[in-house]
């Protein structure tokens, strides 16, 4: 008989094997079994999908505030100073003769209508279009070498929001809440605050959950338009309303006990209960009228009048709402500046094709003061220490004007974004475009790199955070992306 086949050896190896199976189960449950490059899929309790979950490693940031400017902000008119563009104003761009871009043939190099001035100890040159943000450059970490995959607004917004140009993929906020849950159980884990004039061109896809569970999609509302269908019917008293909700909760819990393994039922009950809690929490957090007068003035929310002043005040109130949500521990807040307007050029976003100076002077007034006040307010309240603020747009603009127009065409070849707060180098600039601001030429970075860096600051490994869908381990950065380590504090 073979020595390993005797009864004593058989029983010994059987016991060892059972122990190994138990150990493997425990390691798998705690995600300690995965190889260094293996996927990490967080365990989600359907009855409480937004329960806080541990990051992959020690994070620098607990939450994210993403400020997105819809319409593609021109880098050469805001944060990317190009002396050579000023020097060669009115001349053809070398190598760009008869260049055809998104809307057609390009004209000559055109300097910015705004002067650039030196700001901060870091000595950053910033346009007079955004002087309030210019005053805060020592808190910011700029990236001037971003590149995109498309020169079309909808796909460009999708790419910045989800990492894919097509519809139907989970947004950055959905990936974040899928991984980490929330620190607040009376508000949504992920809130999108549309511009007072409307939604971005990619609309709900920007804050959608795609193939992730629906619990991780963004809830959209702003200071002017609170959540729909949330208010208590006037015919019901608060006491009656509460008693009704308590009774429904009791019935739902009893029903769930009959089907303990039904995760879809548990998830549905959880969403109903969150909606009930939001009846109290959302009106409170969205009531900007309770803010002190000096805070309203700092943001510009106290301005009255029509046109630009009215829009600025409404956007300022959205900025205050964003700060209040961050204070309450909402994990991911998305604040939009600019909205898609069908039927032509419009002035509701940063899409400055025909009359850039006329449009941008309005956009700058709306965006600059409230956004700067938001960053200042977060810092004064100590929230910037563990909040990552991200400012971005879908792509950049050409250093030339379009032929026959007074505006700049789309340009995904090199554009600017910035971060501030938890874990980033303050008063620092990374990467560069060429002498005219046309293409990234130094430390070129992709949107995948941008996303990887944001997840890293949240304590998440972008290569391992995944969701198994249609036979593929999906992730925010697809199969791309590297953390931009030079931007880290």
Order of alpha helices (4+ residues) and beta strands (2+ residues): alpha-beta-alpha-beta-beta-beta-beta-alpha-beta-alpha-alpha-beta-beta-alpha-alpha-alpha-alpha-beta-alpha-beta-beta-beta-beta-beta-beta-beta-beta-beta-alpha-beta-beta
